[in-house]
Amino acid sequence: MPTNLDRYERIAPFYDWLDFPFEYRCYRRIRPMLFEGLSGRLLDAGVGTGRNFPFYPRGSRVVGIDISPAMLACARRRIENSVAASIELKKMDVTALHFPDGTFDGAIATFLFCVLPDESQAVALRELGRVVKAGGMIRLLNYVRPRGVVRGAFARLWQPFAEWAFAASFDRRPEQSIIGARLELVDCRYVVNDLIKLLTMRVAQP
C-alpha cells in the first residue's frame, strides 16, 4: 500500500491542475480566514504547493513544512507571490517537528488533517501545540462528511478517488483529539456549506 509520501510525490506535478476547480471556486475565498489576527513567526503545516502564499500576513515570517520534496519544489516557484517578510520551506513531518518549544506565534494547516490517519491526529496536534507559544492560535481548514443528501452522495462518490490520490477522508475529526494536546477549542464552524470546517484552537498557558 502506498504511503502518504508516495502519493504526494506521485501527484505533485498534477496537483494544482486537479485542484484548480476547487481553488478558484472555493478555496481562495476561505484561505484568508486562516490568517485573521495572526502575525509574526508562523508555521504552515502541510504547505503543499504554496497556495497559501498570497494570503500570508504582510511582514510575517513563515516556515512551511511538507513531507513531499516534490510538493515543496512546486511551492518554491510561488514564493514571490507573497507579502510575507520571509518564507522558508522544510521537508518535515507534522507528527515530529524539529523546532524548539514555543518557536512560533501561530500555526495553520489547510486540509492536512483530512489526510493524516486517525492515529496521527492527536500526535500532530500535540506537536503544533508544543511549537506554538502559549496563547498563540492554531487554525485548521478541514473537510467533513456532509449531512445533506446531495453533498453526502457526492462525498460517497468522490471518496474512493480522494483516498487513492490524496489519502484524504471526510471522516477525520481533529477537534476530538485536543485533549492532552494543551489546546483549547475556541471556534469550530462551517465555512463552506456543511462540507468544510474552520477550527480555531488556542495554546493553553502552562
C-alpha positions as CSV (number, residue, x, y, z in Angstrom):
1,M,0.0,0.0,0.0
2,P,1.4,3.4,-0.9
3,T,2.3,5.8,1.9
4,N,1.2,9.4,2.0
5,L,4.7,10.4,0.9
6,D,4.4,8.1,-2.1
7,R,1.0,9.5,-3.1
8,Y,2.2,13.1,-3.0
9,E,5.4,12.5,-4.7
10,R,3.4,10.9,-7.5
11,I,0.7,13.5,-7.7
12,A,2.8,16.7,-7.2
13,P,3.2,17.5,-10.9
14,F,-0.6,17.4,-11.4
15,Y,-1.8,18.6,-8.0
16,D,-2.6,22.2,-9.0
17,W,-4.3,21.0,-12.1
18,L,-6.5,18.6,-10.2
19,D,-7.2,21.2,-7.5
20,F,-7.9,24.0,-10.0
21,P,-11.7,23.9,-9.9
22,F,-11.8,23.8,-6.1
23,E,-9.2,26.5,-5.7
24,Y,-10.9,29.1,-7.9
25,R,-14.5,28.3,-6.9
26,C,-14.0,27.9,-3.2
27,Y,-10.5,27.7,-1.5
28,R,-9.2,31.1,-2.4
29,R,-12.3,32.7,-0.7
30,I,-11.7,30.9,2.6
31,R,-7.9,30.8,2.9
32,P,-7.8,34.4,4.3
33,M,-9.8,33.2,7.3
34,L,-6.8,31.1,8.4
35,F,-4.7,34.2,9.0
36,E,-7.2,36.6,10.7
37,G,-5.4,38.2,13.6
38,L,-2.1,36.3,13.0
39,S,1.3,37.9,12.7
40,G,4.9,37.3,13.5
41,R,6.6,33.9,13.0
42,L,4.0,31.4,11.6
43,L,4.1,27.7,10.8
44,D,2.2,26.5,7.7
45,A,2.0,22.8,8.3
46,G,1.4,20.8,5.1
47,V,2.3,23.7,2.9
48,G,1.8,21.7,-0.3
49,T,2.3,23.7,-3.5
50,G,2.2,27.0,-1.7
51,R,-1.4,28.0,-2.4
52,N,-1.5,29.9,0.9
53,F,1.4,32.2,0.0
54,P,-0.7,35.1,-1.4
55,F,-2.6,35.2,1.9
56,Y,0.2,35.3,4.4
57,P,0.0,38.4,6.6
58,R,2.3,41.3,5.5
59,G,5.6,41.2,7.2
60,S,5.1,37.7,8.7
61,R,8.0,35.2,8.8
62,V,6.6,31.9,7.7
63,V,8.1,28.4,7.8
64,G,6.2,25.9,5.5
65,I,6.7,22.2,6.0
66,D,5.7,19.2,4.0
67,I,6.7,15.6,3.8
68,S,6.9,15.7,0.0
69,P,10.0,17.1,-1.7
70,A,8.1,17.2,-5.0
71,M,5.3,19.4,-3.4
72,L,7.9,21.7,-1.9
73,A,9.6,22.1,-5.3
74,C,6.3,23.3,-6.6
75,A,5.9,25.7,-3.7
76,R,9.3,27.3,-4.2
77,R,8.1,28.6,-7.6
78,R,5.4,30.6,-5.7
79,I,7.5,32.3,-3.0
80,E,7.5,35.6,-4.8
81,N,3.6,35.7,-4.8
82,S,3.6,36.8,-1.1
83,V,3.9,39.9,1.0
84,A,5.5,37.9,3.9
85,A,8.8,39.1,5.0
86,S,10.3,35.7,4.5
87,I,9.2,32.1,3.6
88,E,11.4,29.1,4.5
89,L,10.4,25.7,3.2
90,K,11.5,22.5,5.0
91,K,10.9,18.8,4.5
92,M,9.3,17.7,7.7
93,D,6.5,15.5,9.2
94,V,4.0,17.3,11.3
95,T,4.0,14.5,13.8
96,A,7.7,15.0,14.5
97,L,8.5,18.7,14.3
98,H,12.2,19.7,14.5
99,F,11.6,23.0,16.3
100,P,12.1,24.0,19.9
101,D,9.1,24.6,22.1
102,G,7.3,27.9,21.5
103,T,9.1,28.7,18.3
104,F,6.0,30.2,16.5
105,D,3.4,32.9,17.2
106,G,0.7,30.8,15.4
107,A,0.2,27.9,13.0
108,I,-2.2,26.9,10.3
109,A,-2.9,23.7,8.4
110,T,-5.0,23.6,5.2
111,F,-6.7,20.3,4.7
112,L,-3.8,18.5,6.3
113,F,-5.8,16.8,9.0
114,C,-8.1,15.2,6.3
115,V,-5.0,13.3,5.2
116,L,-3.5,12.3,8.5
117,P,-4.6,8.8,9.7
118,D,-6.6,8.7,12.8
119,E,-3.7,7.5,14.9
120,S,-1.7,10.6,13.9
121,Q,-4.3,13.2,14.7
122,A,-3.6,13.7,18.4
123,V,0.2,13.4,17.9
124,A,0.1,16.2,15.2
125,L,-2.0,18.4,17.4
126,R,0.4,17.9,20.4
127,E,3.3,18.9,18.2
128,L,1.6,22.0,16.9
129,G,0.7,22.9,20.5
130,R,4.3,22.4,21.5
131,V,5.9,24.6,18.9
132,V,3.4,27.5,19.2
133,K,3.8,29.9,22.1
134,A,1.2,29.9,24.9
135,G,-1.8,32.0,23.9
136,G,-1.0,31.5,20.2
137,M,-3.6,30.4,17.8
138,I,-3.7,27.3,15.6
139,R,-6.2,27.2,12.7
140,L,-7.2,24.3,10.6
141,L,-9.4,24.0,7.5
142,N,-10.8,20.5,7.3
143,Y,-13.2,18.6,5.1
144,V,-16.0,16.7,6.9
145,R,-18.7,14.3,5.7
146,P,-21.7,16.4,4.8
147,R,-25.1,15.8,6.3
148,G,-27.1,16.9,3.3
149,V,-28.4,14.3,0.8
150,V,-26.9,15.7,-2.3
151,R,-23.5,16.6,-0.9
152,G,-23.5,13.4,1.1
153,A,-24.0,11.4,-2.1
154,F,-21.2,13.4,-3.8
155,A,-18.8,12.7,-0.9
156,R,-19.5,9.0,-1.2
157,L,-18.8,9.1,-5.0
158,W,-15.7,11.2,-4.5
159,Q,-14.2,9.3,-1.5
160,P,-12.5,6.4,-3.5
161,F,-10.6,8.9,-5.7
162,A,-9.8,11.2,-2.8
163,E,-8.4,8.3,-0.8
164,W,-6.4,6.9,-3.7
165,A,-4.9,10.2,-4.8
166,F,-4.6,12.2,-1.6
167,A,-5.1,9.6,1.3
168,A,-8.0,12.0,2.2
169,S,-11.1,11.2,4.2
170,F,-14.3,13.1,5.1
171,D,-14.4,11.4,8.5
172,R,-11.4,12.9,10.3
173,R,-12.3,14.8,13.5
174,P,-9.2,16.6,14.8
175,E,-11.3,18.6,17.4
176,Q,-11.9,15.3,19.2
177,S,-8.1,14.9,19.7
178,I,-7.3,18.1,21.5
179,I,-7.4,16.5,25.0
180,G,-3.8,16.1,26.1
181,A,-2.6,18.5,23.3
182,R,-2.5,21.6,25.6
183,L,-5.1,23.2,23.4
184,E,-8.4,25.0,23.9
185,L,-11.0,24.8,21.2
186,V,-12.0,28.5,20.5
187,D,-14.2,28.0,17.5
188,C,-15.4,25.2,15.2
189,R,-17.7,26.3,12.4
190,Y,-18.7,25.5,8.8
191,V,-17.3,27.9,6.2
192,V,-18.5,26.1,3.1
193,N,-22.0,24.7,3.4
194,D,-21.7,21.6,5.6
195,L,-18.6,20.4,3.9
196,I,-15.6,22.4,5.2
197,K,-15.0,23.5,8.8
198,L,-12.7,26.1,10.2
199,L,-11.2,25.2,13.6
200,T,-9.5,27.7,15.8
201,M,-7.5,26.5,18.9
202,R,-5.5,28.4,21.4
203,V,-2.4,27.0,23.1
204,A,-3.1,26.9,26.8
205,Q,-0.9,28.5,29.4
206,P,1.5,26.0,31.0
